């Protein structure tokens, strides 16, 4: 098993464990933090697959902006106050392991075989040469996937409005 495969399976396991912890926690704040860990694991998987731009978008958009919206709704509804916290040492350990793994992988990246040798890697490399990396991501996003992208935006807006309405009822 090569180092790339080992890193891939490690971050895959971290993503699955983080997702399971996200849906099994009683505290919404702990669930949100486990979701952040899962999103960072997915970003690491994108780095392993030589999709660094998508990894950066994953961190900026999902782990950054979307999680800010989630935490805003949690704070607005005062969901984090009730019950004892179930966020203990494993969350910190998982995040430290994730960041350490990313650093370790980046330091050894030059000596490992690239994942771009796969069939999908060749297609992405060809698209990058023709359109550039931003064009290769932006063109399908704003043509083929524009409707699902906008529907997601409307759903997030509806969730925020719903949280505000629920918070107003409690006041």
N, C-alpha and C positions, 0 to 999 in steps of 0.2 A: 504494500500500500504506500503510495507516494505521500509526500507532505501535503500537497494540495488536497488530496482526498481526505486525509486525516483532519485537516482544518475544516473542510466542507462538512464532514460528518459531525465534528464537534459543534460547529455553529448550528447545524441542523437540529442536533439534540437540544442545544440551548434554546432554540426557537420553539420547539415542541414543548419543552418543560415550561418555558415562560408563558406560552399560550395556555397550557393547562392550569398553571398557577393563577393566571389572569381570570379565568372563568370560575375558579373554585374559591377565591378569597371572599370573605364577607365584607371587608372594608373596601369601599369604592376607590379610596386613595391608593391602597395597596394594589388593587386590580389595575389601576392606571399605571402604576410604576412597573408592574410586571409586563404590561403591554408595551411600555417604553423599552424594556429589556428585549422583548420579542422583536420589536421594530429594529433595534440596533443589531440583533442577530441576523435579521433578514438583510440589512445593509451589508453586513460582513459577507453574507453569501453572495451578494451582488459583486463585491470586490473580488471574491474568489473566482467568480465567473467572468472576470475582466470587464465588468460593466460599472466602472467607477462613477460615471456621471449619474447613473440611475441610483447608485448607492448614496451619493450626495443628495440627490432629490429625495430619497427615502428618509434620510435623516432630517433634512430641512423641512420638508412638507409634512410628513407623518409624525415623526418623533418630535418635531418642533411645533409647527402650527396646529395640527389636529389635536395633539395632546394638550396644548394650551387651551383649546376650546373645551376639551373634556374636563380639564381641571377647573375651568371657569364655571362650567355647569355644576360640577360637584360642589364647588364653594358656594355657588348661588343657591343651591338647594340644601346646604348644610348637611350633606350626606356623610361627611367625614367625621362627625362628632360622636355618633352613637356607637356604643360597644367598645370593647378593648381592641387595640390595634393588633392585627395579625402580621404586621410587617416586622420581621425579625432579621437576624443575621444573614439568612440565605439570599435576600435581595441584594445586599451589599456585596456578598461573595459572587453572585451571578454577574453583577455589573463589572466588578473588578476582573473576573475571569474573561468576560467579553472584551473589555478594553485591553487587557494583557494579551489575549489571543490575537487581536487585531494588530497590536504593536509587533508581536512576535512574527506574525505572518508578513507584515510589511518589511521587516528587517531581513527576512530570509527569502523574500519574493524573487529577487534576481537569480537565485540559485535553483529555483524550482521550475518544473515544466509548466508551461502556460496552458490554461484551459481553452485558449483560442484555437487549438488544433482540432476541436470538435467541429462537426458540421455547422452547428448554430453559431459558433465563434467565427467561422469563415464568412457567413452571411452578414454578421454584424460588422466585421472588419471591412467587407466590401461596401456596405452602406456608409460606414464612417468615411471611407475614402471618397465616395461620390458626393455625399451631402454634408459631411462633418458630423460630429457626435450630437450636437444640439439639433441639427436638422433631422437626423435619424430618429430621434426621440420625439421631436415636436411635430413632424409631418403626420405620423399616425395619430398622435394625440389630438390634433386639431382638424383632422379629416375623418378617419375611420372611427375614432373613439370620442368624438365631440359630444354626442348625445349622452352616453353614459357618464362622461365627465361632468356635464352640466346637471344631470339628474342627481349625481352625488352632491354637488354644491347646493342644490335646492333642498335635499334631504338634511344636510348639515344645518342649513338655515332654519328648517322646520324644527329640528331638534332643539336648537337654541331658543326659538320662540316658545316651544312647548315647555322648556325649563323655566323660562321667565313667567309664563302663565301659571305653572305649578307653584313657583315661589311666591307669586302674588297672592294666591289662594291661602297660603299658610300665614301670611302677614295680617 
